[in-house]
Amino acid sequence: HQPQSWSVKIYKARHLLEVYYKGKFYRSYRAVFGRNLDTSAKMFAGDRRTPEGNYLIIGKYPNRRWRWFLKLNYPNLDDLSRYAELRAAHEIPVFAGHEVSPGNAIGIHGTDVPMLNDGNINWTTGCISVDNGAVDELAALLPIGTLVVIKP
């Protein structure tokens, strides 16, 4: 698989994940996101928001709870730059005497609560969750290095 042949576009407001092959639409899947009622882009660890921007799949791991975890390269340079601005403005929460980190371990995974996914209910702590059959397909299709664009 050539990573540049595949791409993923995710639309948070539409609960949609679309896969493209060589620029042509391939398939779409229903998706749910971070459970924060404020659905804007992720700012820091623990805010329960899904990031927005351009990411790459940097790892694929089988997972007992989620079936698969397709790890994204969050935080990327844009995320770190936004975090630095928030930090300069003293808008990063402090926990146990330390500022919380930008966060990490954001990815695309399956679900252990299919009912919530079926109802388009955002329940994750910031990841993108798809049905288990969908994550099996995505893990098989998408090579490491695939571009994942997350839109509002």
N, C-alpha and C positions, 0 to 999 in steps of 0.2 A: 504493500500500500504506500502511495506517495502522499505525505501529509498535505502538500499544496493542492492536490486534487479535491480534497474535501474541505468543507467549511460548515459552520453551524451558526444560525442566527436565532437569537432568543428574544422574545417580546414579552416582558413581564406583564404588562397590562392586559395582554391577550391570552395569557397562560399557554404560550405556544413556543415550541422548539422546532426549527426547520433545519433539515440537512440538505446541503447542496453538493453535487458531484460535478467537478469541472464547470462550475458556475451555473449549472442547471438544477432546478428544484428536484430533489430526490424523494423526500418523505417528510411528513410533519408528525409531531407527537405533542400530546398535552403535557404541560409542565406546571409545577407550583414552586413557590419561592419562600423567602424569609418571612417570618410571621409578624414582623413589625408592621403596624398599620400605616406608618410612614414608609411608602414603597420607594423612596428615593435611593440613590446609590449608597452602598456600604461605606461607612466612614472609619470604623474602628471595631476591634474585637468585642463581641457581646452585644452589638447593636441590633442583631437579628435582621439585618438587611442583606439583600443580594446585591453584589457589586454590579456596576455598569461599565462597559468599555470593551476593549479588545484583549482577549486572553488566548493562551495556547494550552492545549492538553499536554501536561508534562509527566503524567503517570497514569497507569490503569491498574487497579488492584481489585481482586475478588474480595468481597466483604460479606461477613456473615449476616449483618443486619440489612445492608442495602443491596446485596447481590454483587454490584460493582461500584467502584468509586473512580470516576475519571477526574483526576486532580487538575485544577487550573493553576496558572502561575499568578494567582492573587497573593499578595499585593504586587502589582507591576509598578513601573516607574511613575505612571500617572497617579496611581493610588498613593504611593509614597509621597509624592509632591503635594497632593491634597491633604494628606495626613500632616505633613510639615506645616502647611498653612493653618490648619486647625490648631495644631500644637502652639504655633506662634500666637494665635488668638486666644489661647487658654481655653479651648473648647473640647479638649480630650479629657474624659473622666479619669479620676484618680481612684484606684482600688488598692487597698492595703499599702498605701503610701507610694504607689508607683502609677504612672500613667499607663492606661491599657495600651496594648500593642495595636498596630493596624489590623491584626487578625491574620489568619492563614487557613489552610485546609478547607478551601472552598472548591466544590466540584459538582459534577453531575452524578446523581446516584438514584437507585431504586427507592422502594418504599416498604415500610413495615406497617403502614396504615393506608391500604389501598382506597378505603372509603373517603379519606380526606382528598386524595389525588383525584378521585372520580368527581368530587364536588368542587374542584378548583379552589380548595381551601389552602391558603399559604400556611405551612406549619413548620418549615425548617428553621434552623438558626442562621441561615444565609445561603445555603446550597440551593441547587436546582434539583428538584426531584421529579422523576418520570416513572411511569408504570414499570414493573419488573420486566415484563416482556420487552419493553422499549429499551431499558438499560442494557439488557442482554444484546439486543441488536446494535445499539450504539457502541458497546464495548467491542463487538466483532468488526464493525464497519470502520470506526474512526481511529486512524493511527495517532501515535504520539506525535505532537507537533501540529495537530489540526487547529486552525483558527476558530475561536468561539467569540462571536460578537454578541454582547448582552445589551439590549436596548430597554428604555423605560417601559 
